[in-house]
C-alpha cells in the first residue's frame, strides 16, 4: 500500500510540474529582423497559441550563444503601424453556407483587431475587385464585407497580386487569404503572385476551405515565401481560425538586443518554454566607434617664414590693385561714352540724361568680354545676339553676354550639384544656359512692341513738323526730342548717324530693321519714293499713321477675341505635366511603370507626340495675322 501511494504521489507531482509547460504550448514566429541600427538588432515576433507571455522567460541566441535582451515591447506600443488586407474568394464555388461562414469570420476578425490597425478588402472571382482600400474605418470595412456575393470563376493569383500592390509606407504588411478552390481565371501565374508578395514584403496567412478543388500547394507556397502560415478549415472552423489570426497579429511584440556578430551569417533563435523559432540573417559590417581625437597642433603651412609673409602680402596687394583698376577703368569708360554721346547730340543734353538711362557698370572684365567676342566673331550666333541686344536696348557687347551666359550655366550647375547631385547639375546647368537667351528674346520682343505702339505718334510728329516748314532731318530731330522711351533712343541714334554723314535712306532702313516693324518699313519706303518723285510727304505720313492705328485696333480686337482660346491652350498643355506631378506624389509606383516597362514607354512616347501635335494645332488656331 505504501509503495502504491508513493507511485501515485509521484505521478501527481509530475502532472503538476508539466501543467505550466503544456499551458505554454504554442508557436513563436520571427516576422522581421531590422539591422538598420546595427549592432542594435530589432526583431518583430508573432505569438500564437500561447496562453501567457512573460518577458522574463524569453531568450535570444546568436549562433548558439545567449544574448542579453535590451528591451521588449508590444508592436502597437512601439509606434509601428500594422496593415491587413483581407483577400476573400467570392467565386461560384463559395455560394451558400461557405460564403455566409466566410463573411461572419471576416467580420469577427475585423472586430477583434485594435482600432489603430488599418484594414483593406480585396475579393476575386472572374477577376479581382478592390472592395475597400486600406483604412482605419473598421465599420466601413465590415459594411462592405456584409454585401459580398459569390459568383463566377476563381482568379486567385490576380487577387493576391492586387492585394500586394495596396501596401505603402514602412508599415507591417499582412495578407489574410481565404480560398476554397484552385485558380481558373487569372491572367498572371503563381510565380508572379509569389513574386508580388515577396516584393511587397508582406506575410500571407492562407486559409483553405476543405474541398476537392482546393489548391493546397499554391496556398502553402504563398505562405512559405512570406514567412506566413497555412491552415486548412471547414466552414464551422473559420471563425476560430480567424480569431487566432487576429490574436496573433494583435499580440506581436518587438525584441531589441545588441548583436555580438559582424559581417557574417547569424543563426538567430528566439524562444520561450514551449515555443521557439529560428532565422538566418546577414549581419552588416560594424562601424568602428569614433576614436578619441585629441586636439593637435595645426598643420604647418607649406610656405613659412619671411618668404610666406612676402608672398601673402604680394597676392593681397595684387588683388586690391586689380579691383581698383577694374573700377577706375569702368568709370573712365563711362565718362568717355557720355562725352561721345554729348558730341553726337549737339542740340542739347545727351539721350541718357533725357531718358534716365545712364551708362551701365560692366560686371564682366573688359579683356574677358573682348576675348569672348573675338571667339564668336563672324558666327551666325554672334550676329543674332548682337541684333537682339540692339533690339532690347541693352548696353552689352556680344562677348559680355556670352561670358554672362556661360557664368550663369556654371553657377546653376554648381548649385544643382551641391543640392541634389549630377542629374540636377546637368538639368540646372542647361536651364542656366538657356535662361539668358530666353530673357534676351523676351526683352527684345517687349521693347520692339512698345516702339511699334509709338509709331503712329512718330509719323504724326513727322507730318506736323513737315507742315510747319521744317526739313525732314529737323522733323526727325523733333521726334527724338518729343517722343518718349524707348523710341527716343532709336531716333536719336538715326539723327546722329545722318549728321555724321551716313545716307538718310540707309540710316532709316537700319532703324526699321532694328524695330522689326513692317509698317515702319512701308513708311520708310514711302519716304524714299517721295524723295524721288516728289509729292506731299506730310499727307502720305498722315495716311500711313491712320492705317497703322486702324490695324492696331483690329489687332487688339483679335487679341481680345482669341484670349479664351489661348488660355485654353495654356491649360491643356500644362495639364498633363501637373497631373503627372500629382500622381508622382500620391502613387510613385504607378508612375514608375510608365518608364520601367515597354508598354509604359510606348504610352509616354505616344502621349508626348500627341501633346506636341495638339499644342502646334492650338497655336495655329489662335494665332491670327493682321
NORVENBEL-V225168 format. One record per pair of residues at least 4 apart in sequence whose C-alpha atoms are under 7 Angstrom apart, sorted by the first residue. I is the first residue (numbers start at 1). GAP is how many residues later the second one is. If there is no record, write none. Layout:
BEGIN
i = (I;I)
gap = (GAP;GAP)
END
This chain:
BEGIN
i = (1;2;3;4;5;6;7;8;9;10;11;12;13;14;15;18;19;20;21;21;21;23;24;24;24;24;24;25;25;25;25;26;26;26;26;26;27;27;27;27;27;28;28;28;28;28;28;28;28;29;29;29;29;30;30;30;30;31;31;31;31;32;32;33;33;33;34;34;34;35;35;35;37;39;39;39;40;40;40;40;41;41;41;41;42;42;42;42;43;43;43;44;44;44;44;45;45;45;46;46;46;46;46;47;47;47;48;54;55;57;58;58;59;59;59;60;60;60;60;60;61;61;61;61;61;61;62;62;62;62;62;62;63;63;63;68;69;69;70;70;71;71;71;72;72;72;73;73;73;73;73;74;74;74;74;75;75;75;75;76;80;81;81;81;82;82;82;82;82;83;83;83;83;83;83;83;84;84;84;84;84;84;85;85;85;85;85;85;85;86;86;86;86;86;86;87;87;87;87;87;87;87;87;88;88;88;88;88;88;89;89;89;89;89;90;90;90;90;90;90;90;91;91;91;91;91;91;91;92;92;92;92;94;94;94;95;95;96;97;98;98;99;99;100;101;101;101;102;102;103;103;103;104;105;105;105;105;106;107;107;108;109;109;109;109;110;112;113;113;113;115;116;117;118;118;118;119;119;119;120;120;120;120;120;121;121;121;121;122;122;122;122;122;122;122;123;123;123;123;123;124;124;124;124;124;124;125;125;125;125;125;126;126;126;126;126;127;127;127;128;128;128;131;132;137;138;139;140;141;142;143;153;153;154;154;154;155;155;155;155;155;156;156;156;157;157;157;157;157;157;157;158;158;158;158;159;160;160;161;161;161;162;164;164;164;167;173;173;173;174;174;174;175;175;175;175;176;176;176;177;177;177;177;178;178;178;179;179;179;180;180;180;180;180;180;181;181;181;182;182;182;188;189;190;191;192;193;194;194;194;195;196;197;197;197;198;198;198;202;203;203;203;203;204;204;204;204;204;205;205;205;205;206;206;206;206;206;207;207;207;207;208;208;208;208;208;209;209;209;209;210;210;210;210;215;216;217;218;219;219;220;220;221;222;223;223;223;223;224;224;233;233;234;237;238;239;240;241;242;243;244;245;246;247;248;261;262;262;262;262;263;263;263;263;264;264;265;265;265;265;266;266;266;266;267;267;267;267;268;268;268;269;269;269;270;270;270;271;271;271;272;303;303;304;305;306;307;308;309;310;311;312;313;314;315;316;317;318;319;320;321;322;323;324;325;326;327;328;329;330;330;330;331;332;333;334;334;335;336;337;338;339;340;341;341;342;342;342;344;345;345;349;349;350;351;351;352;352;352;353;353;355;360;364;364;364;365;366;367;368;369;369;369;369;370;370;371;372;372;372;372;373;373;373;376;377;378;379;380;381;382;382;383;384;385;385;386;386;387;388;388;388;388;389;389;389;390;390;391;391;391;391;391;392;392;392;392;396;396;397;398;399;400;401;402;403;404;405;405;405;406;406;407;408;408;408;409;409;409;409;409;410;410;411;412;412;412;412;413;413;413;413;413;414;414;415;416;416;416;416;416;417;417;417;417;420;421;422;423;424;425;426;427;428;429;430;431;434;435;436;437;438;439;440;441;442;443;444;445;446;447;448;448;448;449;450;451;451;451;451;452;454;455;456;456;456;456;457;458;458;459;459;459;459;460;460;460;461;461;462;462;462;462;463;463;463;463;464;465;465;465;466;466;466;466;466;467;470;470;471;472;473;474;475;476;476;476;477;477;478;479;480;480;480;481;483;483;484;487;488;489;490;490;491;492;493;494;494;494;494;495;496;497;497;497;498;498;498;498;502;503;504;505;506;507;508;508;509;509;510;511;512;512;512;512;517;518;519;520;521;522;523;523;524;525;526;527;527;528;529;530;530;530;536;537;538;539;540;541;542;543;544;545;546;547;548;549;550;551;552;553;554;555;555;556;557;558;559;562;562;563;564;565;565;566;566;567;568;569;569;569;570;571;573;574;575;576;577;578;579;580;581;582;583;583;583;584;584;587;588;589;592;593;593;594;594;594;595;595;596;597;598;599;600;601;602;603;604;605;606;607;608;609;610;611;612;613;614;615;616;617;618;619)
gap = (4;4;4;4;4;4;4;4;4;4;4;4;4;4;4;4;4;4;4;252;253;28;26;27;28;249;250;24;25;249;250;22;23;24;248;249;20;21;22;248;249;17;18;19;20;243;247;248;249;16;17;18;248;14;15;16;247;13;14;15;196;11;12;9;10;11;7;8;9;5;6;7;4;219;220;247;216;217;218;219;215;216;217;218;212;213;214;215;211;212;213;208;209;210;211;207;208;209;202;203;205;206;207;201;204;205;200;4;17;215;213;214;211;212;213;6;7;209;210;211;4;5;6;207;208;209;4;5;204;205;206;207;203;204;205;189;187;188;186;187;184;185;186;182;183;184;4;5;180;181;182;4;178;179;180;5;177;178;179;4;91;36;90;91;35;36;89;90;91;34;35;36;88;89;90;91;34;35;36;89;90;91;34;35;36;78;89;90;91;34;35;36;89;90;91;34;35;36;72;88;89;90;91;34;35;36;89;90;91;34;35;36;89;90;4;33;34;35;59;60;61;33;34;59;60;61;62;63;58;59;60;61;4;5;56;4;55;4;4;4;137;4;51;4;4;134;137;4;136;4;42;43;4;4;133;134;137;4;4;35;4;4;133;134;137;28;134;4;133;137;21;20;19;16;17;18;15;16;17;12;13;14;15;21;9;10;11;12;6;7;8;9;10;37;41;5;6;7;8;36;4;5;30;31;32;35;26;27;28;29;30;26;27;28;29;59;28;31;59;27;30;31;13;9;4;4;4;4;4;4;4;31;32;29;30;31;4;28;29;30;31;4;27;30;4;26;29;31;32;33;36;4;28;29;30;4;4;33;4;32;35;4;32;33;36;6;28;29;30;28;29;30;27;28;29;30;28;29;30;27;28;29;30;28;29;30;28;29;30;28;29;30;31;33;34;32;33;34;31;32;33;4;4;4;4;4;4;4;28;31;4;4;4;5;29;4;27;28;24;20;23;24;25;18;19;22;24;25;18;23;24;25;13;17;23;24;25;23;24;25;26;6;8;23;24;25;5;23;24;25;4;22;23;24;4;4;4;4;4;11;4;10;4;4;4;5;6;7;4;5;4;5;4;4;4;4;4;4;4;4;4;4;4;4;4;22;21;22;23;24;19;20;21;22;18;19;15;16;17;18;14;15;16;17;11;12;13;14;10;11;12;8;9;10;6;7;8;4;5;6;4;4;5;4;4;4;4;4;4;4;4;4;4;4;4;4;4;4;4;4;4;4;4;4;4;4;4;4;4;4;31;32;4;4;4;4;25;4;4;4;4;4;4;4;9;4;7;8;152;5;151;4;5;4;4;138;4;5;6;4;5;130;35;4;5;36;4;4;4;4;4;30;31;34;4;29;4;4;27;30;31;4;25;26;6;5;4;4;4;4;4;16;4;4;4;13;4;12;4;4;52;53;56;4;5;7;4;124;53;56;57;123;124;48;51;52;55;4;5;4;4;4;4;4;4;4;4;4;28;31;4;27;4;4;24;25;4;20;21;23;24;4;19;4;4;16;17;20;4;12;13;15;16;4;11;4;4;5;8;9;12;4;5;7;8;4;4;4;4;4;4;4;4;4;4;4;4;4;4;4;4;4;4;4;4;4;4;4;4;4;4;4;67;68;4;4;4;35;36;64;65;4;4;4;89;92;93;4;4;21;4;82;83;86;4;82;85;4;18;4;13;14;17;4;75;78;79;4;4;5;10;4;5;6;9;72;71;4;5;4;4;4;4;4;4;15;19;4;18;4;4;8;11;12;7;4;5;4;4;4;4;4;21;4;4;4;4;13;14;17;4;4;4;5;10;4;5;6;9;5;4;4;4;4;4;4;16;4;15;4;4;4;5;8;9;4;4;4;4;4;4;4;21;4;4;4;4;10;4;4;4;5;7;4;4;4;4;4;4;4;4;4;4;4;4;4;4;4;4;4;4;4;4;71;4;4;4;4;4;60;4;4;4;57;4;56;4;4;4;46;49;4;4;42;4;4;4;4;4;4;4;4;4;4;5;8;4;7;4;4;4;4;4;7;6;7;10;5;6;4;4;4;4;4;4;4;4;4;4;4;4;4;4;4;4;4;4;4;4;4;4;4;4)
END
